Amino acid sequence: MGLREELADRIDARRDELLALSHAVHGDAEIAYEEHTSSRRVADSLEAGGFAVRTGVCDLPTAFVATAGSGPLNLGICAEYDALPGIGHACGHNIIAAAAVGAGLALAEVADELGITVTVLGTPAEEGGGGKILMLERGGFDGLNAAMMVHPAPIESSTFPCLAVQHLDVTYRGHSAHASAYPELGVNAADAFTVAQVAIGLLRQHTRPTDRIHGIITHGGDAPNIVPELTTGRWSVRASTLDDLHVLLPKVERCFEAGAIATGSEVTVDRSQLPYSEFLPDSELVTLYEQEAIAIGRTFDPYDQVANLSGSTDMANVSLAMPTIHPMLRIASGGAVNHQPGFAAACITADADRAVRDGALAMARTVVAITESRPVRDRLLGRAFRADA
């Protein structure tokens, strides 16, 4: 029996364990930086399988780093487990977590034979919180030569079409007043958002086709007979690259300033959260993953069905720091797409369970393929990531 077949047997032997983990994380549905139960479940599964686990790393209570093996080539597998507010695991992070555990546990048993160290990283708050960016900056990825993960979607692709994104927290402050008796004494902070959104709508005529501007009002006032004194919103601004994003951002911020000027309110635009970058997949690792995924029966969608999709992920920032891949695993979702309730429901079906197994096996086989390719292995060994380098 070959090594790849042994990996499949090891993953299949843990099938019930991995699927129980996937379904449990799905049921937890904990949002960014609140994934205390989910992160503990994932870390415990790895520790039970022989990994040395450090929890609460990088001053992040729900982050962890788990390692097995002692080889010079250190390959990272990222686990995500945060859910979306209101609709739970509508991006399938439960599948991501379980697949990462499956790949890690299978590889741990042959790590020294392959000359590798397997590092599974528990990365919180992908949905807007930027956990991987903080872990990168604080040394959580130090020593890695490459990183990978898989992500469920309605399509199958070896790469993830990805936009850079900056999240903005916008606050308007005006003056309250009785909306009927003394409206002339009020400064309407909700009107400021109306003006800003009209300005953003007009701005779209002059943006690139790949630019995206979208958001919500998180607080619009307290009662219809009180002129809103305080309103808040959260917006996302996306572009093809960080450079393009830096060109677009001031234009969007001027739209919010226009709302303040028109109404006489004050505006604060907070962009303190670090931006997610564009994704630069490693072409050689992509090719190896494609070969291994096809060998276990996965089929990829045509490029034209994938090219126009666009999302954002903090795994993109990892890709600028080290060789990285982020393939998409198709699950049958009945026409639902990521971030829809129907997709959340699809992430604990039999097809989703198959994606856990296939994702784990495809990543494990890709690691083997890396060790078998002397040029790829040597290139990766040529540089290990250091946050302070």
ChimeraX attribute file (.defattr): number of C-alpha atoms within 10 A of each C-alpha:
attribute: neighborCount
match mode: 1-to-1
recipient: residues
	/A:1	5
	/A:2	6
	/A:3	11
	/A:4	17
	/A:5	12
	/A:6	13
	/A:7	24
	/A:8	21
	/A:9	14
	/A:10	18
	/A:11	27
	/A:12	17
	/A:13	12
	/A:14	15
	/A:15	18
	/A:16	12
	/A:17	14
	/A:18	26
	/A:19	23
	/A:20	14
	/A:21	22
	/A:22	29
	/A:23	17
	/A:24	16
	/A:25	27
	/A:26	25
	/A:27	15
	/A:28	18
	/A:29	24
	/A:30	22
	/A:31	21
	/A:32	21
	/A:33	21
	/A:34	16
	/A:35	23
	/A:36	18
	/A:37	16
	/A:38	27
	/A:39	28
	/A:40	16
	/A:41	17
	/A:42	26
	/A:43	28
	/A:44	14
	/A:45	19
	/A:46	23
	/A:47	17
	/A:48	11
	/A:49	16
	/A:50	16
	/A:51	22
	/A:52	15
	/A:53	19
	/A:54	15
	/A:55	18
	/A:56	13
	/A:57	18
	/A:58	19
	/A:59	11
	/A:60	16
	/A:61	15
	/A:62	26
	/A:63	28
	/A:64	24
	/A:65	22
	/A:66	21
	/A:67	22
	/A:68	26
	/A:69	23
	/A:70	15
	/A:71	15
	/A:72	16
	/A:73	26
	/A:74	24
	/A:75	24
	/A:76	26
	/A:77	27
	/A:78	23
	/A:79	29
	/A:80	30
	/A:81	35
	/A:82	33
	/A:83	30
	/A:84	22
	/A:85	13
	/A:86	10
	/A:87	16
	/A:88	23
	/A:89	31
	/A:90	27
	/A:91	26
	/A:92	30
	/A:93	28
	/A:94	35
	/A:95	35
	/A:96	26
	/A:97	34
	/A:98	31
	/A:99	34
	/A:100	32
	/A:101	29
	/A:102	31
	/A:103	29
	/A:104	29
	/A:105	28
	/A:106	24
	/A:107	28
	/A:108	23
	/A:109	16
	/A:110	19
	/A:111	22
	/A:112	16
	/A:113	12
	/A:114	20
	/A:115	15
	/A:116	22
	/A:117	24
	/A:118	28
	/A:119	25
	/A:120	30
	/A:121	30
	/A:122	31
	/A:123	28
	/A:124	30
	/A:125	23
	/A:126	24
	/A:127	21
	/A:128	19
	/A:129	21
	/A:130	22
	/A:131	24
	/A:132	27
	/A:133	23
	/A:134	19
	/A:135	24
	/A:136	19
	/A:137	14
	/A:138	17
	/A:139	15
	/A:140	22
	/A:141	27
	/A:142	17
	/A:143	19
	/A:144	24
	/A:145	25
	/A:146	25
	/A:147	25
	/A:148	26
	/A:149	24
	/A:150	30
	/A:151	25
	/A:152	28
	/A:153	22
	/A:154	17
	/A:155	19
	/A:156	22
	/A:157	26
	/A:158	22
	/A:159	21
	/A:160	24
	/A:161	21
	/A:162	24
	/A:163	25
	/A:164	28
	/A:165	29
	/A:166	23
	/A:167	22
	/A:168	21
	/A:169	18
	/A:170	20
	/A:171	23
	/A:172	28
	/A:173	21
	/A:174	23
	/A:175	16
	/A:176	20
	/A:177	19
	/A:178	15
	/A:179	17
	/A:180	11
	/A:181	9
	/A:182	12
	/A:183	15
	/A:184	11
	/A:185	13
	/A:186	20
	/A:187	23
	/A:188	27
	/A:189	29
	/A:190	24
	/A:191	21
	/A:192	28
	/A:193	27
	/A:194	13
	/A:195	20
	/A:196	21
	/A:197	19
	/A:198	13
	/A:199	18
	/A:200	19
	/A:201	14
	/A:202	12
	/A:203	15
	/A:204	14
	/A:205	9
	/A:206	9
	/A:207	14
	/A:208	12
	/A:209	10
	/A:210	14
	/A:211	20
	/A:212	20
	/A:213	20
	/A:214	13
	/A:215	14
	/A:216	10
	/A:217	15
	/A:218	13
	/A:219	14
	/A:220	17
	/A:221	18
	/A:222	12
	/A:223	9
	/A:224	10
	/A:225	14
	/A:226	18
	/A:227	26
	/A:228	26
	/A:229	20
	/A:230	21
	/A:231	23
	/A:232	21
	/A:233	17
	/A:234	17
	/A:235	18
	/A:236	16
	/A:237	21
	/A:238	30
	/A:239	28
	/A:240	21
	/A:241	18
	/A:242	18
	/A:243	12
	/A:244	15
	/A:245	22
	/A:246	16
	/A:247	11
	/A:248	20
	/A:249	19
	/A:250	11
	/A:251	15
	/A:252	20
	/A:253	17
	/A:254	14
	/A:255	22
	/A:256	25
	/A:257	21
	/A:258	20
	/A:259	25
	/A:260	25
	/A:261	14
	/A:262	12
	/A:263	19
	/A:264	18
	/A:265	23
	/A:266	17
	/A:267	23
	/A:268	16
	/A:269	17
	/A:270	12
	/A:271	14
	/A:272	10
	/A:273	14
	/A:274	16
	/A:275	24
	/A:276	28
	/A:277	28
	/A:278	27
	/A:279	26
	/A:280	22
	/A:281	23
	/A:282	18
	/A:283	14
	/A:284	15
	/A:285	22
	/A:286	20
	/A:287	13
	/A:288	21
	/A:289	26
	/A:290	20
	/A:291	16
	/A:292	21
	/A:293	23
	/A:294	12
	/A:295	12
	/A:296	13
	/A:297	10
	/A:298	18
	/A:299	15
	/A:300	17
	/A:301	12
	/A:302	11
	/A:303	10
	/A:304	8
	/A:305	11
	/A:306	16
	/A:307	13
	/A:308	10
	/A:309	13
	/A:310	17
	/A:311	14
	/A:312	23
	/A:313	24
	/A:314	26
	/A:315	27
	/A:316	24
	/A:317	21
	/A:318	26
	/A:319	21
	/A:320	15
	/A:321	19
	/A:322	21
	/A:323	24
	/A:324	28
	/A:325	29
	/A:326	26
	/A:327	26
	/A:328	21
	/A:329	25
	/A:330	20
	/A:331	23
	/A:332	19
	/A:333	20
	/A:334	11
	/A:335	8
	/A:336	17
	/A:337	20
	/A:338	17
	/A:339	16
	/A:340	15
	/A:341	16
	/A:342	16
	/A:343	26
	/A:344	25
	/A:345	19
	/A:346	22
	/A:347	28
	/A:348	22
	/A:349	15
	/A:350	13
	/A:351	14
	/A:352	24
	/A:353	24
	/A:354	16
	/A:355	26
	/A:356	32
	/A:357	23
	/A:358	24
	/A:359	28
	/A:360	32
	/A:361	30
	/A:362	30
	/A:363	27
	/A:364	27
	/A:365	27
	/A:366	23
	/A:367	25
	/A:368	21
	/A:369	19
	/A:370	21
	/A:371	17
	/A:372	12
	/A:373	12
	/A:374	11
	/A:375	12
	/A:376	16
	/A:377	16
	/A:378	13
	/A:379	12
	/A:380	19
	/A:381	15
	/A:382	10
	/A:383	15
	/A:384	19
	/A:385	18
	/A:386	18
	/A:387	14
	/A:388	9
	/A:389	6
